[in-house]
């Protein structure tokens, strides 16, 4: 944090959770004069002339969306082809997942049992998603067709959540851009399954629950119900994105606030009381955040599986 900045100001707090074209490190680990900012290379972005004031340049946005809501606007970064911190973390999650499960596949490809604590840990996660999430919500006979998608979704979300627990990194799932794309993938999967299974017209027809209505009443009610069901289909996938975003963003901001009290009171004698209380509180909340990282990955995949099940077995 730069000298003279209020540790509890929204600008400083959001710097800990939002996506940036740099990694924020302690000033002793960063290049001289960089104020703790280690800039990432930008081969595709176009910097704005004169925008570099010692903390890295600003970049010209190709598309920029503004909602008027500060929290959302902080998370919804402009499209400017900037190589960002969250992109690095997502790539690391991808590489780690491929390495771990590629290794696990070589262990069991001959049909033998997984051996060793790591192989057994990974396999227990896979079996849990299959037996406690996919099969109960999609069905015994259909669930295995969608397991690769659900497994990938779970471990990607979990990996992104856990990176937020590491110092100087951050959680990509604390960005609306990331959670919206994840929810969009579920939405595309759900619609794709329905269209392949029933055809486009059949998928739309399946959105309307079967009702024995008199024809005059049906003419009036069925179009309304169809519109409500389509709107609900969009809303529930939108909520899927916002739910993950809100839980990850709020938890990290609370941690930043608690630790920010240490800097905020640094010039006062109350610092000696605030510092240990803040550290103990942040440690306790970090354990809670670790639980939330696993819980939110589970909830995201459970709801995605539930949505898939609802289109595989429509009402």
PERAKA-V871448 format. One line per field, one symbol per residue. phi: phi as a letter, one per 40 degrees, with the letter a starting at -180 (. if undefined). burial: I if it has 9 or more other ideal C-beta (glycine too) atoms within 8 Angstrom, else O. A space follows every 50 residues. Layout:
# PERAKA-V871448
phi->???
burial->???
This chain:
# PERAKA-V871448
phi->.ccgcccbcdccccccbccacabcbddcccddgcfgcbcccbcbcbcccg ccbgbgccbcccbbbbcgbdcccccccccafccbcccccccccccccccc cccccccbccgcccbgcccccccccccccccbbccccbhdcbcccbcdcc ccccccccccccccccdgbibdccbcdccccccccccccccccccccbgc ccccccccccbcbddcccdccddccccccccccccccccdccdcdccccc ccccccccccccccbccbccdcccdcccccccccccccccccdccccccc ccccccccccccbcc
burial->OOOOIOIIOOOIIIIIIIIIIIIIIOOOOIOOOIIIIIIIOIOOIOIIOO OIOOOOOOIOOOOOOOOOOOOIIOIIIOOIIIIIIIOIIIOIIIOIIOOI IOOIOOIIOOOOOIOOOOIIOIIOIIOIIIOOIIIOIIIOOIIOOIIOOI IIIIIIIIIIIIIIIOOOIIIIIIIIIIIIOIIIIIIOIIIOIIIOIOOO OIIOOIIIOOIOOOOOOIOOIIOOIIOOIIOOIIOIIIOIIIIIIOIIIO IIIIIIIIIIIIIIIOOOOOIOOIIOOIIOIIOOIIOIIIOIIIOIIIII IIIIIIIIIIIIOOO
